[in-house]
């Protein structure tokens, strides 16, 4: 039973990446609302790390954990959100495109975040 669970767990990430790739391949020249993408980018890449930085001030953990918490909140939208959007048919193309855009923007924002944190 444990071996089956471990094999299933090992297959989870490749399956999620495969589904994300399939969703990205299906995106056409469909018009996305610029405000939707902008909102996702601003909330995920700017507001989330700032809120995390404020919250860690009150947390009784060491400084390394505080930095990890802030950096994790500066990461792009997870591919798991695409899985959920496909499963429940809630704008999967928009969610997939948001994942793509935030991942590309994170190439700029993550290094800036690391510099600001002094890492």
C-alpha positions in Angstrom: 0.0 0.0 0.0 2.8 2.4 0.9 4.6 1.7 -2.4 1.4 2.5 -4.4 0.9 5.7 -2.4 4.5 6.7 -3.1 4.2 6.0 -6.8 1.1 8.0 -7.0 2.8 10.9 -5.2 5.8 10.7 -7.5 3.5 11.0 -10.5 1.5 14.0 -9.2 3.9 16.7 -10.4 4.4 15.4 -13.9 0.6 14.9 -14.4 0.0 18.5 -13.2 2.6 19.8 -15.6 1.2 17.8 -18.4 -2.3 19.2 -17.8 -1.0 22.7 -17.6 0.8 22.2 -20.9 -2.3 20.9 -22.5 -4.3 23.9 -21.2 -1.6 26.3 -22.5 -1.7 24.6 -25.9 -5.4 25.1 -26.1 -5.3 28.9 -25.5 -6.3 30.7 -28.6 -6.4 34.3 -29.4 -9.2 34.5 -26.9 -9.6 37.9 -25.5 -8.6 37.9 -21.8 -9.6 40.9 -19.8 -6.4 42.9 -19.1 -7.8 43.8 -15.7 -8.1 40.1 -14.8 -4.5 39.3 -15.6 -3.3 42.6 -14.1 -5.2 41.9 -10.9 -3.7 38.4 -10.6 -0.2 39.7 -11.2 -0.5 42.6 -8.8 -2.0 40.5 -6.0 0.3 37.6 -6.4 3.6 39.2 -7.2 3.3 42.5 -5.2 0.6 42.5 -2.5 1.2 38.9 -1.3 4.9 39.3 -0.4 4.2 42.6 1.3 1.4 41.2 3.4 3.7 38.2 4.2 6.4 40.6 5.3 4.0 42.4 7.6 2.7 39.1 9.1 6.1 37.7 9.8 6.8 40.6 12.1 4.4 39.1 14.6 5.5 35.4 14.2 7.6 33.8 16.9 9.9 32.0 14.4 13.5 32.5 13.5 14.6 34.9 10.8 15.3 32.2 8.2 11.7 31.0 8.4 10.5 34.5 8.1 12.5 35.0 4.9 11.2 31.6 3.5 7.6 32.6 4.2 8.1 35.9 2.4 9.8 34.3 -0.6 7.1 31.6 -0.9 4.5 34.3 -1.0 6.4 36.0 -3.9 6.2 32.9 -6.1 4.0 32.7 -9.2 0.6 31.2 -9.3 0.8 27.4 -8.8 0.1 24.9 -11.5 -2.3 23.2 -9.0 -4.7 26.1 -9.6 -4.9 25.1 -13.2 -5.8 21.5 -12.1 -8.6 22.9 -10.0 -9.8 25.2 -12.7 -10.0 22.3 -15.2 -11.6 20.0 -12.7 -14.4 22.5 -11.8 -14.5 24.2 -15.3 -13.9 27.7 -13.8 -12.1 29.7 -16.6 -9.3 27.2 -17.1 -7.8 29.2 -20.0 -7.6 32.3 -17.9 -6.0 30.4 -14.9 -3.5 28.7 -17.2 -2.6 32.0 -18.8 -2.2 33.6 -15.3 0.1 30.8 -14.4 2.2 31.4 -17.5 2.3 35.2 -17.0 3.2 35.1 -13.3 5.9 32.5 -14.0 7.5 34.7 -16.6 7.2 37.9 -14.4 8.7 36.0 -11.5 12.0 35.9 -13.4 12.2 39.6 -12.6 10.3 39.8 -9.3 12.0 37.0 -7.4 15.5 38.3 -7.8 14.3 41.8 -6.8 12.6 40.3 -3.7 15.8 38.4 -2.8 17.9 41.6 -3.2 15.4 43.5 -1.0 15.5 40.8 1.7 19.4 40.9 1.6 19.8 37.3 0.4 
